[in-house]
Amino acid sequence: QQQVKQSPQSLIVQKGGISIINCAYENTAFDYFPWYQQFPGKGPALLIAIRPDVSEKKEGRFTISFNKSAKQFSLHIMDSQPGDSATYFCAASNSRRTDSWGKLQFGAGTQVVVTP
Amino acid sequence: GAVVSQHPSWVICKSGTSVKIECRSLDFQATTMFWYRQFPKQSLMLMATSNEGSKATYEQGVEKDKFLINHASLTLSTLTVTSAHPEDSSFYICSAIRLVNEQFFGPGTRLTVL
């Protein structure tokens, strides 16, 4: 059973547009929510992360919005560029549980294609 | 960001042979590393948690005698795929934790078993 549900599966956006990827979780014990970017044949790279005491975090063109009551979080890529074309994974973990410390529960991934 | 390396980046082997993949944290010490496998167009599947100085913890369904993990030091973990078969062909990725929850991934190793 997937603990983090991610949508959409794929996304096509024009250069300069906004890419939005959504994730939902059930486990209220999760307290760390990172986003990873993965290019074909490469390992995932940490993009941005948020904790539940913050509703929004922005780093450059990337913004995470977090809704604790709805148990949802999303990634917004502003002014999308062709170089942003990649697969994006959301994830969640529970840092307080010692038997699963650091374990990430990944979403299924979203393939983003930015057209010129 | 923190740097995690993997070696080799790709390997082709014959069925029945064993293959060792190394994962190193280059600029930080990691008491905990993870091993994942990823099939094309799919998410990462956690195989095991590697802890320095102790036995690895395997996820349900992962054969510990087939995927041997050794975390010899605070900067090195190895995954050995024993008696590899074509169905073991996959993209293997390691990760290391630098601070609480900060997990950095290696570049991955493409294993092809003929």
Boltz contact constraints between the chains, C-beta under 6 A:
constraints:
  - contact:
      token1: [A, 32]
      token2: [B, 101]
      max_distance: 6.0
  - contact:
      token1: [A, 42]
      token2: [B, 107]
      max_distance: 6.0
  - contact:
      token1: [A, 43]
      token2: [B, 93]
      max_distance: 6.0
  - contact:
      token1: [A, 43]
      token2: [B, 105]
      max_distance: 6.0
  - contact:
      token1: [A, 43]
      token2: [B, 106]
      max_distance: 6.0
  - contact:
      token1: [A, 43]
      token2: [B, 107]
      max_distance: 6.0
  - contact:
      token1: [A, 43]
      token2: [B, 108]
      max_distance: 6.0
  - contact:
      token1: [A, 44]
      token2: [B, 105]
      max_distance: 6.0
  - contact:
      token1: [A, 93]
      token2: [B, 101]
      max_distance: 6.0
  - contact:
      token1: [A, 95]
      token2: [B, 100]
      max_distance: 6.0
  - contact:
      token1: [A, 95]
      token2: [B, 101]
      max_distance: 6.0
  - contact:
      token1: [A, 102]
      token2: [B, 32]
      max_distance: 6.0
  - contact:
      token1: [A, 102]
      token2: [B, 97]
      max_distance: 6.0
  - contact:
      token1: [A, 106]
      token2: [B, 43]
      max_distance: 6.0
  - contact:
      token1: [A, 106]
      token2: [B, 44]
      max_distance: 6.0
  - contact:
      token1: [A, 108]
      token2: [B, 43]
      max_distance: 6.0
  - contact:
      token1: [A, 109]
      token2: [B, 43]
      max_distance: 6.0
